[in-house]
Amino acid sequence: MTQDTFPSKLLENAVMEFAKLPGIGKKTALRLVLHLLKQEKEEVHRFSSSITRLRDEIRHCKICRNISDTEVCNICSNNSRDHATICVVENIRDVMSIENTQQYHGVFHVLGGIISPMDGVGPADIEVDSLIKRVNGGDVKEIILALSTTMEGDSTNFYIFKKLKDSGVKISMLARGVSIGDELEYIDEVTLGRSLVNRQLFEQSLGQ
């Protein structure tokens, strides 16, 4: 039997679906599917049910656009958080990375992407307008731009800065302890925490 020949169409279909996941090739997909076949039916049903419920029931917080089980996420609904400070991030993984530092006590705004003309992603494709509405609500004192230090991240930072520079809100960014080209999810918690604590005004970065 060759690598691409399966004794069962059901097995082949399952392997092909697993192989669609990022970083999963056919060999790894086959190993995962065969592992599931060794499990009790109840375990596999629990696994498949959790994935189905995730896709069917997951929500996005109506305030910050973070992933949530409820209409408003547990960060936005927490009265002990500093709701006058908003940390702007690209995605849910960045929220998790910053939360893990235990150095940040404000709230978040998840853009759901960054501006990337090469990929066909413009300002209208990410959650910039909803951020502007939050700022215009009048309770926000500081915006922290915490996007990856890539060309696309920097371009998105600058676009948001231009949109908000006349709002009277303080606009800051992570200190450059985060190296150029780094994505937040791959930065260690200590470095990311220090970059948050030592953040600088965005305007200062324009003069460098």
C-alpha positions as CSV (number, residue, x, y, z in Angstrom):
1,M,0.0,0.0,0.0
2,T,1.5,3.4,-1.0
3,Q,1.3,6.5,1.1
4,D,-1.7,7.8,-0.8
5,T,-3.7,4.5,-0.9
6,F,-6.2,4.1,1.9
7,P,-8.0,0.8,2.8
8,S,-11.1,2.9,3.7
9,K,-12.8,5.9,2.1
10,L,-13.9,7.0,5.5
11,L,-10.3,6.9,6.7
12,E,-9.1,8.8,3.7
13,N,-11.8,11.5,4.1
14,A,-10.9,12.0,7.8
15,V,-7.2,12.3,6.9
16,M,-7.8,14.8,4.2
17,E,-9.8,17.0,6.6
18,F,-7.1,16.9,9.3
19,A,-4.5,17.7,6.6
20,K,-6.3,21.0,5.9
21,L,-5.2,22.2,9.3
22,P,-2.1,24.6,9.4
23,G,1.1,22.7,9.9
24,I,-0.5,19.3,9.5
25,G,0.8,17.1,6.6
26,K,-0.8,13.9,5.5
27,K,1.5,11.7,7.6
28,T,0.6,13.6,10.8
29,A,-3.0,13.7,9.8
30,L,-3.0,9.9,9.4
31,R,-1.3,9.5,12.8
32,L,-4.0,11.7,14.4
33,V,-6.9,9.8,12.8
34,L,-5.5,6.4,13.7
35,H,-5.1,7.7,17.3
36,L,-8.8,8.7,17.4
37,L,-9.8,5.2,16.1
38,K,-8.1,3.7,19.1
39,Q,-10.1,5.8,21.5
40,E,-13.5,4.9,23.0
41,K,-16.4,6.1,21.0
42,E,-17.5,8.4,23.8
43,E,-14.1,10.1,23.7
44,V,-14.3,10.7,20.0
45,H,-17.8,11.9,20.2
46,R,-16.8,14.4,22.9
47,F,-13.9,15.6,20.7
48,S,-16.1,16.1,17.7
49,S,-18.9,17.7,19.7
50,S,-16.5,20.3,21.2
51,I,-15.3,21.3,17.7
52,T,-18.9,21.5,16.4
53,R,-20.0,23.6,19.4
54,L,-17.0,25.8,19.0
55,R,-17.9,26.7,15.4
56,D,-21.7,26.9,16.0
57,E,-21.7,28.8,19.4
58,I,-18.6,30.9,19.6
59,R,-19.2,34.7,19.5
60,H,-17.2,37.9,19.1
61,C,-17.5,40.4,22.0
62,K,-19.7,43.2,20.7
63,I,-17.3,45.7,22.4
64,C,-13.8,44.6,21.6
65,R,-14.3,41.8,19.0
66,N,-12.5,39.3,21.1
67,I,-13.6,35.7,21.0
68,S,-16.2,35.0,23.7
69,D,-18.9,32.6,25.0
70,T,-21.2,35.5,25.7
71,E,-22.2,38.8,24.1
72,V,-19.7,40.7,26.1
73,C,-16.4,39.0,26.9
74,N,-15.1,38.4,30.5
75,I,-12.5,41.2,30.1
76,C,-14.9,43.9,28.9
77,S,-17.4,42.9,31.6
78,N,-14.8,43.0,34.4
79,N,-15.2,46.2,36.4
80,S,-11.8,45.9,37.9
81,R,-10.1,46.5,34.5
82,D,-9.0,49.9,33.4
83,H,-11.6,50.7,30.7
84,A,-10.0,54.0,29.8
85,T,-7.0,52.2,28.3
86,I,-7.4,50.1,25.2
87,C,-4.7,47.8,23.8
88,V,-5.1,47.3,20.1
89,V,-4.0,43.9,18.8
90,E,-4.3,41.9,15.6
91,N,-6.0,38.7,16.9
92,I,-7.0,36.5,19.8
93,R,-3.5,35.0,20.1
94,D,-2.1,38.4,20.9
95,V,-4.7,39.0,23.6
96,M,-3.7,35.7,25.2
97,S,0.0,36.6,24.9
98,I,-0.5,40.0,26.6
99,E,-2.8,38.5,29.3
100,N,-0.1,36.0,30.1
101,T,2.4,38.8,31.0
102,Q,0.1,39.8,33.9
103,Q,1.4,43.3,33.3
104,Y,-1.6,44.8,31.6
105,H,-4.9,45.7,33.3
106,G,-6.7,47.6,30.6
107,V,-9.1,46.3,27.9
108,F,-8.5,45.3,24.3
109,H,-9.6,45.9,20.8
110,V,-9.1,43.1,18.3
111,L,-8.7,44.3,14.7
112,G,-9.0,40.8,13.2
113,G,-6.1,41.4,10.9
114,I,-3.7,44.1,9.7
115,I,-3.6,46.2,6.6
116,S,-1.8,44.3,3.8
117,P,-2.4,45.5,0.2
118,M,-0.4,42.5,-1.1
119,D,-3.0,40.2,0.5
120,G,-6.0,42.4,-0.5
121,V,-6.6,43.5,3.1
122,G,-7.5,47.2,3.5
123,P,-8.7,49.4,6.4
124,A,-12.3,48.5,5.6
125,D,-11.5,44.8,6.2
126,I,-10.5,45.2,9.8
127,E,-12.1,46.6,12.9
128,V,-10.8,50.2,12.7
129,D,-14.1,52.0,12.5
130,S,-15.4,50.2,15.6
131,L,-12.2,51.4,17.4
132,I,-12.8,55.0,16.4
133,K,-16.4,54.7,17.7
134,R,-15.1,53.5,21.0
135,V,-12.7,56.4,21.2
136,N,-15.4,58.9,20.3
137,G,-17.5,57.5,23.1
138,G,-15.5,59.8,25.4
139,D,-14.3,57.5,28.1
140,V,-11.0,56.4,26.5
141,K,-7.7,58.1,27.7
142,E,-5.0,55.9,26.0
143,I,-4.7,53.7,23.0
144,I,-1.8,51.3,23.0
145,L,-0.8,50.1,19.6
146,A,0.4,46.5,20.1
147,L,0.7,45.2,16.6
148,S,3.6,43.0,15.3
149,T,6.6,45.0,14.3
150,T,6.4,44.0,10.6
151,M,5.9,46.4,7.7
152,E,2.2,45.6,7.7
153,G,1.9,46.1,11.4
154,D,3.7,49.4,11.3
155,S,1.5,50.6,8.4
156,T,-1.6,49.7,10.3
157,N,-0.2,51.5,13.4
158,F,0.3,54.6,11.3
159,Y,-3.1,54.5,9.7
160,I,-4.8,54.2,13.2
161,F,-2.6,57.0,14.5
162,K,-3.7,59.3,11.6
163,K,-7.3,58.5,12.3
164,L,-7.0,59.2,16.1
165,K,-4.3,61.9,16.4
166,D,-6.9,64.7,16.7
167,S,-9.1,62.9,19.2
168,G,-7.1,64.1,22.3
169,V,-6.5,60.5,23.3
170,K,-2.9,59.5,24.2
171,I,-1.5,57.1,21.6
172,S,1.4,54.9,22.6
173,M,3.1,51.8,21.3
174,L,5.2,49.0,22.6
175,A,8.8,49.8,23.5
176,R,11.3,48.5,21.0
177,G,12.3,45.7,23.3
178,V,10.2,43.9,20.7
179,S,12.6,43.4,17.8
180,I,11.7,44.5,14.3
181,G,9.8,41.8,12.4
182,D,8.6,40.0,15.6
183,E,5.1,38.7,16.0
184,L,3.6,39.0,19.5
185,E,2.7,35.4,19.9
186,Y,6.4,34.3,19.6
187,I,7.8,36.9,22.1
188,D,8.6,35.7,25.6
189,E,6.3,37.0,28.4
190,V,9.0,38.9,30.2
191,T,10.1,40.9,27.1
192,L,6.5,41.5,26.1
193,G,5.6,42.6,29.6
194,R,8.5,45.1,29.8
195,S,7.6,46.4,26.4
196,L,4.1,47.2,27.7
197,V,5.3,48.8,30.9
198,N,7.9,50.9,29.0
199,R,5.7,51.9,26.1
200,Q,6.3,55.2,24.4
201,L,4.3,57.8,22.6
202,F,3.7,56.8,19.0
203,E,4.8,60.3,17.8
204,Q,8.2,59.6,19.3
205,S,8.7,56.7,16.9
206,L,8.0,58.9,13.9
207,G,11.0,61.0,14.7
208,Q,13.4,58.1,14.9
